[in-house]
Amino acid sequence: MNKKKVLKIILLIVLIAIVIFLAITIRKMIIISNLNNKVSKYINSNNRYEKIVNNSEGTTEFYLKDENALMIYTSKEKDTGKNRKLMQYTKGDKVNTYIDVEDSKIAMLGASKDEVPSQIIIMGFDYENNLWNLFKLAVMSKIKTAKYEGKDCYFVQSLIADNAYIQKETGLTLKANNGYSVKEDGTEEAIVAEYYYEFGNVDDSIFVEPDISQYKIQESN
């Protein structure tokens, strides 16, 4: 076989590889774009309930209706093993925080919204509607079809979604790794989070705050 034929074969192989790469990448770009379009209406919903349960840090619930928001975080204190419940009520730009730890109750009132941790948001693929960013995200992502709790999903591994099950119909994340925790023996363990959602069912009654007379008021930092 002469050199020209060898070169043609090599070029053909390279061309086929490029075509396959582009086809796979374009497929992933379309999937990511479609999922982002679907989830956008939920991100913009002003009446929603979200719940995150993970295997390490406890349970977080978030209620939103118009300008009212409530975040409830329940966990166990590592040092004492006591049950801890943190409730953050947001109305407009002000936040009232209540902390229950079995034998003590503390309230921090009137903090600015900018001074408290950001509330839960529904996850999407943030590529800023930029085609180049979408291309890079697709190249660095692995996407395959999967089932989670009987629902048709995409199983996504990327810089944005770590081992995530994302529902095809809605674009909502149902399960994903949410960082890592260090165990007592020094090894790392993935924090696996499960996500639950409801839309349009949040009632004003959920935003009624606890009886302040039961709490010791502490100044917000």
Backbone torsions as a table, in degrees:
resi	resn	phi	psi	omega
1	MET	NA	126.4	-177.5
2	ASN	-78.6	171.1	-174.2
3	LYS	-64.8	-35.5	-178.7
4	LYS	-63.1	-41.8	179.4
5	LYS	-66.0	-41.3	178.1
6	VAL	-60.8	-44.0	-179.9
7	LEU	-63.6	-41.7	178.6
8	LYS	-62.2	-42.2	179.7
9	ILE	-63.7	-43.0	179.2
10	ILE	-62.6	-44.6	179.1
11	LEU	-63.4	-38.4	178.4
12	LEU	-63.8	-44.0	178.5
13	ILE	-61.7	-44.4	179.0
14	VAL	-62.2	-43.7	-179.3
15	LEU	-62.6	-43.2	178.4
16	ILE	-62.5	-41.8	179.3
17	ALA	-62.4	-41.7	179.3
18	ILE	-64.6	-43.9	179.8
19	VAL	-61.4	-44.1	179.2
20	ILE	-63.4	-44.6	179.6
21	PHE	-59.6	-46.5	-179.5
22	LEU	-65.9	-38.5	179.7
23	ALA	-63.9	-44.5	179.1
24	ILE	-65.1	-42.6	-178.6
25	THR	-66.8	-42.8	178.8
26	ILE	-62.9	-40.1	176.6
27	ARG	-58.3	-45.9	-179.6
28	LYS	-66.6	-36.9	177.1
29	MET	-61.4	-42.9	179.6
30	ILE	-64.5	-42.9	179.6
31	ILE	-62.3	-48.7	-178.7
32	ILE	-62.1	-44.5	179.8
33	SER	-62.5	-43.3	179.3
34	ASN	-63.9	-43.4	179.0
35	LEU	-63.0	-40.6	179.9
36	ASN	-65.2	-40.0	178.6
37	ASN	-64.3	-40.0	-178.5
38	LYS	-68.8	-41.4	-175.0
39	VAL	-77.7	-17.3	-175.3
40	SER	-60.5	-36.6	-178.7
41	LYS	-68.1	-29.1	178.0
42	TYR	-77.4	-37.1	177.1
43	ILE	-60.0	-36.9	-176.9
44	ASN	-88.6	1.4	-179.6
45	SER	-66.9	133.7	178.4
46	ASN	-101.6	15.2	173.9
47	ASN	-144.8	98.3	-176.1
48	ARG	-153.6	156.6	174.9
49	TYR	-126.6	132.1	177.4
50	GLU	-129.3	145.7	177.8
51	LYS	-138.3	132.0	177.3
52	ILE	-121.2	123.5	176.8
53	VAL	-118.0	125.8	177.4
54	ASN	-128.2	169.2	-172.3
55	ASN	-86.3	8.9	-174.5
56	SER	-137.3	-44.6	-166.2
57	GLU	-107.4	-0.3	179.8
58	GLY	108.2	-158.0	-174.8
59	THR	-124.0	135.1	176.8
60	THR	-120.9	131.6	176.1
61	GLU	-122.2	144.8	-178.1
62	PHE	-137.8	125.5	177.1
63	TYR	-115.4	137.5	178.3
64	LEU	-138.4	131.0	170.9
65	LYS	-146.4	112.5	-178.0
66	ASP	55.7	-120.5	-177.9
67	GLU	-95.8	5.4	177.0
68	ASN	-97.6	137.1	177.9
69	ALA	-142.2	149.7	176.3
70	LEU	-140.4	125.8	173.4
71	MET	-114.4	129.3	177.6
72	ILE	-120.2	123.2	-179.9
73	TYR	-121.3	117.6	179.5
74	THR	-113.8	137.3	-177.6
75	SER	-160.5	-178.3	172.6
76	LYS	-114.4	136.8	176.4
77	GLU	-70.1	132.0	-175.5
78	LYS	-63.9	-39.2	-175.3
79	ASP	-74.4	-42.4	-172.6
80	THR	-105.7	-19.1	-176.5
81	GLY	76.9	5.9	-179.3
82	LYS	-75.9	148.2	176.4
83	ASN	-71.9	136.5	-178.6
84	ARG	-128.1	134.7	179.3
85	LYS	-131.6	121.9	177.7
86	LEU	-112.9	129.9	180.0
87	MET	-124.7	125.1	178.7
88	GLN	-118.2	115.4	179.2
89	TYR	-101.3	121.6	-179.9
90	THR	-114.4	128.7	173.4
91	LYS	-134.1	113.3	-174.7
92	GLY	64.6	-121.8	-177.6
93	ASP	-100.8	3.6	-176.4
94	LYS	-110.7	146.1	-177.7
95	VAL	-130.5	129.8	171.8
96	ASN	-109.8	128.9	-176.6
97	THR	-115.8	133.2	177.7
98	TYR	-123.5	132.7	-179.0
99	ILE	-124.6	120.1	176.8
100	ASP	-108.9	124.1	174.9
101	VAL	-130.1	73.7	178.4
102	GLU	51.6	-74.6	-173.3
103	ASP	-99.1	7.4	178.7
104	SER	-146.0	149.2	178.6
105	LYS	-135.6	125.5	-177.5
106	ILE	-126.7	140.5	176.8
107	ALA	-124.3	137.7	173.4
108	MET	-123.9	115.7	-168.1
109	LEU	-111.4	147.4	169.6
110	GLY	73.9	22.7	177.3
111	ALA	-71.2	153.9	175.4
112	SER	-74.0	146.0	179.3
113	LYS	-57.9	-30.8	-178.9
114	ASP	-72.8	-14.2	-175.4
115	GLU	-93.5	-6.3	-178.0
116	VAL	-109.6	158.2	179.6
117	PRO	-59.1	145.9	-179.7
118	SER	-63.4	147.1	-177.9
119	GLN	-74.4	168.5	177.9
120	ILE	-63.6	141.0	170.8
121	ILE	-126.8	149.3	175.3
122	ILE	-67.0	134.3	-174.7
123	MET	-79.4	139.1	173.4
124	GLY	-138.1	177.0	176.8
125	PHE	-91.5	109.8	-175.4
126	ASP	-90.3	94.4	176.2
127	TYR	-119.5	12.8	172.0
128	GLU	56.4	31.1	179.9
129	ASN	53.5	31.3	-180.0
130	ASN	-106.8	122.4	-175.0
131	LEU	-61.8	-38.4	179.8
132	TRP	-66.7	-41.5	177.0
133	ASN	-63.9	-38.9	177.5
134	LEU	-63.9	-42.3	178.3
135	PHE	-61.0	-46.6	-179.9
136	LYS	-63.2	-40.7	179.1
137	LEU	-63.4	-41.8	179.4
138	ALA	-65.0	-42.2	179.5
139	VAL	-60.1	-39.2	-175.5
140	MET	-88.9	6.2	-177.3
141	SER	-111.3	148.5	170.0
142	LYS	-113.4	127.5	-177.1
143	ILE	-133.2	129.8	174.4
144	LYS	-144.6	158.1	179.3
145	THR	-75.1	148.3	-178.0
146	ALA	-159.0	169.0	174.5
147	LYS	-115.6	140.5	171.8
148	TYR	-138.8	117.8	-176.5
149	GLU	50.9	42.2	176.5
150	GLY	79.8	0.6	-178.1
151	LYS	-101.2	141.2	177.3
152	ASP	-71.7	125.0	-174.3
153	CYS	-136.7	169.3	162.7
154	TYR	-107.6	134.8	173.2
155	PHE	-95.0	117.1	-170.0
156	VAL	-118.8	131.6	170.9
157	GLN	-121.7	115.2	-178.9
158	SER	-156.6	-179.2	177.1
159	LEU	-67.9	-24.8	-178.1
160	ILE	-94.3	-40.3	-177.4
161	ALA	-120.9	115.8	-176.3
162	ASP	-101.3	110.7	-178.5
163	ASN	50.1	50.7	-173.6
164	ALA	-98.4	137.6	169.3
165	TYR	-98.3	113.7	-177.2
166	ILE	-115.2	123.8	-175.5
167	GLN	-66.4	129.6	-178.5
168	LYS	-62.6	-40.7	-173.0
169	GLU	-68.8	-36.0	-172.0
170	THR	-114.4	-22.2	-173.1
171	GLY	80.3	4.7	-179.6
172	LEU	-81.5	138.5	176.4
173	THR	-77.9	127.8	-179.1
174	LEU	-101.2	-29.5	-179.2
175	LYS	-158.0	141.4	179.4
176	ALA	-164.1	158.3	169.7
177	ASN	-74.9	136.4	-176.7
178	ASN	-124.8	59.1	-179.2
179	GLY	90.5	-165.9	-177.2
180	TYR	-137.8	148.1	174.5
181	SER	-117.3	154.3	-179.9
182	VAL	-99.5	122.9	179.6
183	LYS	-79.3	172.1	-177.0
184	GLU	-60.8	-30.2	-179.8
185	ASP	-84.3	4.7	176.8
186	GLY	90.7	-6.6	179.8
187	THR	-83.9	155.9	179.8
188	GLU	-92.3	145.4	177.3
189	GLU	-130.2	132.1	179.6
190	ALA	-66.1	135.5	173.7
191	ILE	-88.1	109.7	-176.4
192	VAL	-97.8	122.0	-177.4
193	ALA	-111.4	138.5	173.4
194	GLU	-112.4	139.9	-172.4
195	TYR	-117.9	137.3	178.5
196	TYR	-130.6	146.0	-174.3
197	TYR	-140.4	148.5	166.9
198	GLU	-140.6	146.8	-177.3
199	PHE	-131.8	136.7	176.1
200	GLY	81.3	5.7	-175.4
201	ASN	-112.9	2.5	-177.5
202	VAL	-77.5	126.5	-178.4
203	ASP	-103.8	153.5	-179.1
204	ASP	-58.3	-27.6	-175.4
205	SER	-62.2	-24.7	-178.3
206	ILE	-67.6	-19.4	-175.6
207	PHE	-94.5	8.5	174.7
208	VAL	-72.5	122.5	-173.8
209	GLU	-80.6	157.8	179.3
210	PRO	-61.6	164.0	177.0
211	ASP	-66.5	112.0	-174.7
212	ILE	-63.9	-23.3	-179.4
213	SER	-66.6	-17.0	179.7
214	GLN	-86.7	-1.7	-172.4
215	TYR	-119.8	148.1	170.5
216	LYS	-88.3	123.2	-175.4
217	ILE	-83.3	128.8	179.5
218	GLN	-120.6	140.2	-178.7
219	GLU	-66.6	137.5	175.9
220	SER	-75.0	139.4	177.8
221	ASN	-77.7	NA	NA
